[in-house]
Amino acid sequence: MSGAGTLFDLTFLLAVPFWLLMIFAPAWSVTTRIVSSPLTAVPVAVLYAVLVAPVFAEVWAAVTGPDLPGFQELMTLPNGAAAVWAHIIAWDLLVGQWMFLQGRKLGFSPWLMGPLLVLAILLSPLALLTFLALRATRRNAARPDAAQPNTAQPDTARHDTAQPDTARPVASGD
């Protein structure tokens, strides 16, 4: 197996412990503490840098002038394909961490979040869209109906109980 092949195989293995924590130990306080850090993606990012170095010119050409033939050519290079894989794995992990933390904040059941996180491993953009729809539904259900006046109190005594989204992205350094 080539060096790029070995690094390709290693990429997902570096992310697996964090996925396992989020899926199988979501209520453990250590899980939240670990996945609250963007540093979880550092090992995969380092692997990405190692993979990109020998094909930097090709990667740079593909990302600064993106077209399908350029990306197809990049994917024919072992280091190019492995670097794209590392890029995907790092992105998936950070998206999964954000979904996990938001799901905890919103009180989503681990029985809901577990399958969503598995979907994030496999098809993260679809998992993100699904999660955002669920998140919007949860938030809308929690908001008082602004169209109906509160007849129990005069309008001047009503208080808006909706809380702004104060969650920071995973990459904020917390």
N, C-alpha and C positions, 0 to 999 in steps of 0.2 A: 504494500500500500504506500502511496506517495505521502510526502509530508503534508500536502494540502488535504489529502484524504483523511489522514489521522486527525488533523486539526478540525476538519469538518465534523468528524465523529465526536470529538471532544466538545464542540460548541454547545450542543444541547445538554450534554452531561453536566456542564457548568451551571446551567439554569435549573436543572431538575430539582435540586434540594429546595429551592424557593417555591417552585410550583407545588411540591409535595406538602410543604408547610401550609400554603394557602388553601389547598384542597382538603387535606386530611387532618390538619390541626388548626382550623381557623379560629377557634376560641382561645387558644393558648396565647398568653400575653407575650411570649417570646416571638411568636409569629408576627404579630403586629409591629413589635419593635424592630425586627429584622427587615420586614418588607416596607417599612416606612422610610428606609434609606435607599437613595438612588445608587448607592455603592454596590448594590447587588449585581448591577449590569457591568461593573468594571471588568471582571474576568473575561466576559464575552467581548467587551470593547477592546481589551488588550489583544485578544485572539484576532479580532477583526483587523487591528493595526498590523499585526504580524502577517496576516494573509494579504492585506492590501499593499504592503510595502513593495513586493516584487512586481506587482502589476499596477502600480500607482498611475502611470501614464494612461493606461487603458481605462481604469476606473474614472480618472479625472475627465477624460474625453467623454465617457458615457454619461457622467452626471452634469457636466457643464454644457453639453449639447445633446440632450437626450433624444434619441430616436430608437425605434425598435431594432433596426439592424445593428446599431452600436451595442445595445444590451444583449442581443443574441450573440454577438461576437464575444462580448465579455463573459457570457455564461459558458462559452466553449473552453475557456481557460480554467484549469483546476483551481488556481488561487482566486480567480474572479468569481466562480460559482460558489466556492466555500466562503468568500468574503460576503457575498450577497446573503448567504445562509446565516452567517454570524450577525449581519445587520438585522435580518428578520427576527432572529432569536432575541437579540437585545431589545428590539422594539416590542415584540410580543411580551417579554417579561415586564417591561415598564408599563405597558398598557394593562397587563394583568394585575400588577401591583396597585395601580390607580383604581381599577375596578374593585379589587378586594377591599381597599381602604374606604372607598365611597360606599360599597355595599355594607360594610360594618357600620359606618356612620349613619346610614339610612335604615339600619336594622333588617337588612335582607337576610333571609334564612341561609345557613350554609348549604342546605339541600337545593337551593336555587343557585347559589354562587358556585358551588362545586362544578356542575355541568357547564356553567357559563365560562368558568376558568379553563376547563378542558377545551371548550370551543375556542377560547383565546389562544391556547397553545397551537391549535390546528389551523384556525382561520380567524386571526385576531380582528381584522376589520369587521367581519360579520358579528363577532362577539361584542365588539365595541358598539356597533349600531343597536344590537339587541339590548345591551346594558343601558345605553342612553335612553332608549324608549321606556324601559322599565323604571329608570330613574326619574324621567319626566312624569310618568304615571304616578309614581309614589309622591313626588312633590306636589303635583296637582291635587291629589287626593288629600294632602295634608293642609292645603291652603283653604281658608274660608272663602265661600262663594261671594265674590265682590258684587255680583249682580243683584243679590238679595240684601236689602237693608236689614240690620239687626233691630228687630222690634222690641227686644227686651231692654235696650238701653238707647238713650238719645244718641244721634250721630256724633255729637261732640265727645261722648264718653267712650266710644269704641276705640280699641287699640288694635293695630295690625300685629298679628302674632306670627306672621311668616318671617322666618329667619333667612337672612342672606346666606349664600353659599360662601362659607369661610374656609372651605377645604383648599389647601394649596396643592399644586401638582406634586407628584412623587419627587420630581427632580428639583424641588425647592431647597434641598439640603437638610431637611429635618430628619 
